[in-house]
Amino acid sequence: MTTVKDAASTFLRNGRIAVTGVSRNPSGHGSNSVYSRLKERGYDVFAVNPNAETIGDDPCYPDVSSIPDGVDAVVIATAPERTMETMRECAALGIDQVWMHRAFGKGSVDPEAVSWGREHGIEVIDGGCPLMFDPTADGAHKVMKTVLTITGKVPRQV
């Protein structure tokens, strides 16, 4: 098994990352925070939401398959009932790194999708948030990572 720190480091070395579940109404949506921070840090990041054409001034795509020239990795930040659909799409596209966002509650983690993804060669980070790890982390997210690791919401290994 890989430590979550090593898996996060590998994930965050990708230049082109899709974030699913980005909302037109960003208040309270972790996906919007992830999208914005990755963009601020210089990533080529793509918003995915089938119900939006734009997020702010940026284009929004209905699914990962619609992103021109594809992506290297995907942050899933939708309801867990939608996670398997995105996981299957990633496998079909040859995307081998997926992060299922979770801070509090269930987040986007679907245990069946985690197992399925790993069986199909995808490195799945099943919990936590990319903003909890360098180079995208800030102090508040680092504190959250510590607390959420203790409570099991951030895995120690993937």
Wavefront OBJ file of the C-alpha trace (Angstrom):
o trace
v 0.000 0.000 0.000
v 0.985 3.604 -0.595
v 0.872 6.257 2.106
v -1.710 8.943 1.506
v 1.093 11.524 1.620
v 2.911 9.804 -1.268
v -0.331 9.301 -3.210
v -1.255 12.976 -2.715
v 2.190 14.073 -3.856
v 1.878 11.968 -7.011
v -1.658 13.226 -7.636
v -0.648 16.878 -7.236
v 2.224 16.514 -9.717
v -0.384 16.249 -12.468
v -0.849 19.403 -14.492
v -4.363 18.824 -15.869
v -6.991 18.047 -13.242
v -10.788 17.886 -13.501
v -12.947 18.691 -10.490
v -16.469 17.265 -10.564
v -19.346 18.821 -8.671
v -18.213 22.422 -9.069
v -21.284 24.580 -8.415
v -22.591 27.818 -9.918
v -23.312 28.772 -6.280
v -19.894 28.290 -4.666
v -20.858 28.957 -1.046
v -20.347 25.825 1.022
v -19.133 23.631 -1.829
v -15.749 22.001 -1.226
v -15.464 21.351 -4.946
v -15.397 25.071 -5.667
v -12.651 25.612 -3.090
v -10.574 22.834 -4.641
v -11.170 24.175 -8.151
v -10.232 27.740 -7.181
v -7.123 26.803 -5.213
v -5.785 24.541 -7.960
v -6.351 27.331 -10.459
v -4.589 29.849 -8.180
v -1.625 27.480 -7.849
v -1.201 27.275 -11.630
v -2.854 23.966 -12.417
v -4.728 23.529 -15.676
v -8.022 22.753 -13.932
v -11.425 21.987 -15.427
v -14.843 22.334 -13.810
v -17.324 19.494 -14.368
v -21.058 19.953 -13.793
v -23.709 18.734 -16.256
v -26.015 21.582 -15.191
v -23.674 24.517 -15.845
v -22.061 25.955 -18.958
v -19.720 28.234 -17.046
v -18.335 28.663 -13.550
v -17.527 32.336 -13.199
v -15.729 33.187 -16.428
v -14.498 29.627 -17.004
v -16.105 26.987 -19.192
v -17.752 24.083 -17.404
v -18.021 20.620 -18.909
v -20.912 18.160 -18.561
v -18.552 15.226 -17.909
v -14.862 14.380 -17.887
v -15.074 12.963 -21.432
v -16.021 16.412 -22.768
v -12.819 18.138 -21.651
v -10.709 18.991 -24.714
v -7.375 17.122 -24.748
v -8.357 15.173 -21.604
v -6.973 15.333 -18.087
v -4.398 13.450 -16.034
v -6.392 13.168 -12.804
v -9.859 13.762 -11.357
v -11.141 15.065 -8.031
v -14.619 13.646 -7.457
v -16.616 16.047 -5.309
v -20.192 14.977 -5.998
v -22.651 12.914 -3.987
v -21.363 9.362 -3.485
v -24.247 8.006 -5.585
v -22.555 9.574 -8.646
v -19.027 8.449 -7.820
v -19.167 5.066 -9.572
v -20.325 6.668 -12.813
v -17.329 9.009 -12.754
v -14.982 6.183 -11.774
v -16.116 4.136 -14.797
v -15.653 7.164 -17.033
v -12.110 7.659 -15.708
v -11.254 4.010 -16.377
v -12.621 4.242 -19.925
v -10.490 7.353 -20.514
v -7.327 5.800 -19.082
v -7.200 8.181 -16.120
v -5.360 6.346 -13.366
v -5.536 8.836 -10.488
v -8.768 9.765 -8.733
v -9.338 11.587 -5.457
v -12.730 11.145 -3.753
v -13.174 14.318 -1.723
v -14.309 13.980 1.878
v -13.924 16.262 4.831
v -17.020 15.727 6.972
v -19.745 13.164 6.494
v -19.613 10.722 3.590
v -18.258 13.233 1.112
v -17.880 11.589 -2.292
v -16.499 8.297 -1.041
v -18.311 5.213 -2.324
v -16.626 2.047 -1.008
v -17.805 0.025 -4.012
v -16.313 2.588 -6.410
v -13.055 2.593 -4.410
v -12.718 -1.187 -4.781
v -13.797 -1.140 -8.423
v -11.317 1.608 -9.275
v -8.420 -0.149 -7.594
v -9.329 -3.415 -9.345
v -9.105 -1.494 -12.635
v -5.663 0.003 -11.975
v -6.712 3.388 -10.661
v -4.931 4.834 -7.643
v -7.848 6.029 -5.513
v -7.445 8.434 -2.623
v -10.622 7.758 -0.678
v -11.012 10.761 1.561
v -9.492 14.022 2.565
v -8.946 16.934 0.234
v -6.137 17.949 -2.121
v -5.946 21.250 -0.248
v -4.683 19.404 2.841
v -1.391 18.521 1.133
v 1.503 20.548 -0.240
v 1.838 22.363 -2.590
v -1.830 23.375 -2.347
v -2.234 23.336 1.450
v -2.800 26.216 3.793
v -2.629 26.261 7.584
v -6.336 25.656 8.151
v -6.398 22.649 5.806
v -3.300 21.185 7.472
v -5.048 21.373 10.853
v -8.162 19.788 9.318
v -5.983 17.006 7.878
v -4.619 16.195 11.327
v -8.061 16.079 12.921
v -9.677 14.186 10.045
v -6.853 11.646 9.925
v -7.457 10.885 13.599
v -11.199 10.464 12.938
v -10.614 8.288 9.870
v -11.938 10.708 7.247
v -8.466 10.993 5.722
v -6.945 7.592 5.003
v -3.415 6.852 6.139
v -2.805 4.542 3.172
v -4.430 4.020 -0.191
l 1 2 3 4 5 6 7 8 9 10 11 12 13 14 15 16 17 18 19 20 21 22 23 24 25 26 27 28 29 30 31 32 33 34 35 36 37 38 39 40 41 42 43 44 45 46 47 48 49 50 51 52 53 54 55 56 57 58 59 60 61 62 63 64 65 66 67 68 69 70 71 72 73 74 75 76 77 78 79 80 81 82 83 84 85 86 87 88 89 90 91 92 93 94 95 96 97 98 99 100 101 102 103 104 105 106 107 108 109 110 111 112 113 114 115 116 117 118 119 120 121 122 123 124 125 126 127 128 129 130 131 132 133 134 135 136 137 138 139 140 141 142 143 144 145 146 147 148 149 150 151 152 153 154 155 156 157 158
